[in-house]
């Protein structure tokens, strides 16, 4: 597995993360979106520096670096202390592809090792206090994620 760098241009300098406490999982909630499209969307529509996620996983399983190991813009109140991983898809109505799922578990395990975290520190966006949306989608069982990721640590 490898992490692909796309030379995305960010409008502002990156900021250093504080002590990372969580991996936060997201979906795009759009069925088709590449990392570049997400980057453009966050920059032009949202008015952010660039793609808000730290890592982005496309349907073919490609892992693309967004903010990388820097402060992202993906989970209000948690951006300085978490890594946000987003998968393309609307997981309220479709499941991740097998390639996406394998890449996701690998990346999640890699980040847990890197930041010395446990699977219990992997959270779905909706599990954060005050979040109303279903992100990363109703079909994603976070308990199952935390269980499956143990094999990738
Ligand atoms: Zn989300």
Boltz pocket constraint, residues with backbone or C-beta under 6 A from the ligand:
constraints:
  - pocket:
      binder: B
      contacts: [[A, 25], [A, 26], [A, 27], [A, 74], [A, 125], [A, 135], [A, 136]]
      max_distance: 6.0
